[in-house]
Structure formats: structure tokens, C-alpha cells
């Protein structure tokens, strides 16, 4: 039997993130073979992942990134079971690594199969489930492309937003961040009226009509009044029509045009843990 040194155990721990005792056991089991020990730890991770597959992973970190020329943005949420793990520095670093990698993909399925330090993202998730002892998974995966993309991460990594603008104008970076903060705080349903599906609109109109009937309004007036209420609904629930949180006298669209008269918000994505 090969003698297992502390340096070998530490090397394996750094490579996998597993605990010292788990690393030592894996090296003993494989007679000191480093690569085989890694496989042992990964298989252990897969077993733990299978056992915890039905557990809820509502905690974690939502991370937003943009590429070097600010034309693409990505958000991922790396989910776990407890806030204790979510605040761990290694966990947050892994979430940041994954968000950076996500910029190269548009589909979550392709991202999960992407290579990360010699293994796939999917395999790394299983490995970390074994290391940490909690269900670790990618929850949200969102990307947008636009002439300019900015981002915002709310304190504690609980909410992340990416916002696309129509051009890379002077002040675009600050504008994109401010609009992203708006979306983080106000949680709009859609970018604009066109982004609200007809089923939602019809439901809101019926709710408005029922309320008006209960107030005793004449039936022939209901459609006209309900249309007015749906305009208010759009104002409250679509990003560009919302009152701008830093100056409620103007809408978000007006604020963006104050930065540059040709500037518009063309897309956004918002991820919040637990929503």
C-alpha cells in the first residue's frame, strides 16, 4: 500500500474542494492514484446528488455578467439548500465562474454540457453536491444580446438583472445599470405592452369589469372604463412605462431618452432567488 502524504491529500482537496478526510480515504482506496481518487470523489458526488434530487434548492447566488464589449449579458443562478452555503466564498466564486462561462452559450442544455476545468458543468455540480452535502444545481439561465448590455446584482446576490439598450451612447453604462436597478426593485411583468400576453390582458379586463359591476357602474360603460384601467396596468407593470424610481415625474423610457434622445430599452432579464 502506497504511503499517502499530507501534500497529496492537500493537492486533491484543492483540485476537488472535497474535505480532507474524504480526500485521504479516496487516495487510500486508489492506492495513491490521483486521477482515480478524483473519480472516486466524483462518483460519491453523484450518489449524494441522487439522494438529494428531491430536495428544495431555494437559496444560492444569482450572478449577472456582460462580455468584454458589452454586447451580450448572461445571468445564472447557482442554487443550494441553505443560506449558509450560499454565503460561502468558494460557492460564490463558482457561481461567478459559471456566469462568465454562460456568456458563450444561449441554451441552458448546451451550457450544462460545457467544459469547466476538465469536466462538464453538470459533472461539476454533482461533484460539489458530494463535497458540500447539499443539492447544488443551475436554476435560472438567461442571456440577451443588444448594441449595449449592462447589468446589476442586488446586495447578497439575491437578484440579478441584465438590460439591453438600442445603442452604445455616452452614458449608456450608467443608464443600463439604473434601468437594471429599476427592474430589480419593481419586478416588471414585461418590457412593454407588446410583451404582455393576451391571456393576461383578458384576465385583467375581466377583473376590472367585475370590480366595476360591484361598484354599480352601468354595463354599457364597463368596456370603456376597463380599457382605461388596462392602460394603468401597463404603466405599473411594464418596464419602460413604469415611473422611474429615481424621479417619479418621468417614465423609464423618458429617463433613457434624457441620456440620449435616440436611446431605448430593447430587452431585459431578471432573476430573483425564490421567485
Secondary structure, DSSP 8 states (H G I E B T S, - for coil): -----HHHHHHHHHHH---HHHHHHHHHHTTT-HHHHHHHHHHHHHHHHHHTTTS---EEEEEEEE-TTSSEEEEEEEEES-HHHHT-HHHHHHHHHHHHHHTT-SSHHHHHTSEETTEEHHHHHHHHHHHHSS--EEEEEEEEE-SEEEEEE-TTSSEEEEEEESS--TTHHHHHHHHHHHHHHH--SBSSGGGS-HHHHHHHHHHHHHHHHHTT--GGGHHHHHHHHHHHHHHHHBGGGSEETTEEEEEHHHHHHHH-TT--EEEEEEEETT-
